[in-house]
């Protein structure tokens, strides 16, 4: 079977997700436990990345990179000239689009509830006793 | 190209679809590209029913040719665009009109080096080849072409269009209501319907969206290059494919484990179990759109996990929520008072119990989600099922942060239809953050509210 048939969770998606467990006030960002990570090159689109910089939570992305052991790859803060800073956009592109978690879990930082990632698909369903 | 100081008019021939959303689509595409449309449209009142008939063509004025090309690069409702050289209610008026069209605008086409073809098209009536030839001969004295005729690959392609669509007692009228003549500029995107045909697609589901309608929804949603598009009821991803085709980045969620993980039986008759590659990512890859795929997750629309806390994530939400006919409306929940979730061995998946998700809540949750997660000016496009006898504008869900842009009915059968609803997110000024969606009618409340009527 071709590996490309699998789906994987990217860090851009991690950045958009939060814990929605009842009663949790501070469920963001979810803690990544990665058992299997792949890096796959994807087309670099600076316009798209620059557009996403205003929508994503930058600190959550740098944290996510730390969680999967890729330290010192991203600047602490978004540089002011990010729209034209191609080196920065390339780094951001790599972090957001090219790192893919295949197996692992996302954990709510407050309640500890674990959301498994199987075949690269995060299972964000709550259980029937949690809704 | 239109010469300086002369304002060209453009004729757009429209495809004959049952859903009359042509104008909405063209307006939306124009807005996506940042210009406004000035449509000169012939209002047609049917003599038998008194209702306004479908529009078969429109004329655009005060528009740059490059903007016409932009419209056609996206529209699935428009068949072809022409530089209009003349029009009239009969042949002598048409010829007069072509003669009056500035010579400097026509001259290049008449040159000896330019091959040409004239084609004749009847709307609402088939034109025999003799009649076609007769018509072309009639135009000879106003069209002094010097070049050669080339029917296969001409440098200039001209169309004579006669409109017989205003039928009288089921028959086309003897004389056309309008005769139009123009130079073909380009065609619209009808060919995408074949290219993305569901018949040739491997991964489909029970409710995979018709390709033409999914392209239409993408255009109504204002998708452009680099738009982020979310479908919270993603299923097999049929609504995301055109969005990816037009340069959007797509993401989705679904509560159905089997669909998301390529398990269970295929919806295709006789195809057996789903194969590993029946995923949205793989489908996009086969179409050469892999770079537009973001992610798909298992997610309950009634209790979503998107971080909308002060964050505007999406440029558009395009979706077809299940309404209980071919796909059940379900959310996580239990009928039991205190459901107990069994302890599982590590590595095993718990499948939470599901319970019915009332349509009223489906739509309220969807509008609330859109109001939270769309950027200002972003659009929500979805289908609302309606038992036709129940319909009044009151059944359309509202939200103070979402403005209703379009509402088009597609009739499903004698008693039911679905409405294509397009809403646009307003800026947050003057609206409280806690604003909630409202449905002023009770038609969607209760279990199986639509299904029960549909099958009654």
Interface residues (C-beta under 8 A of the other chain):
Chain A: X1 X2 X4 X5 X6 X7 X9 X10 X12 X13 X15 X16 X17 X18 X19 X20 X28 X42 X43 X45 X47 X48 X51 X52 X55 X57 X115 X116 X118 X119 X121 X122 X123 X124 X125 X126 X127 X128 X129 X131
Chain B: X225 X226 X228 X249 X251 X253 X255 X260 X261 X276 X277 X279 X280 X281 X282 X285 X290 X291 X294 X295 X296 X297 X298 X299 X300 X302 X303 X304 X305 X306 X307 X309 X311 X312 X313 X331 X332 X333 X334 X338 X339 X340 X341 X349 X350 X352 X353 X355 X375
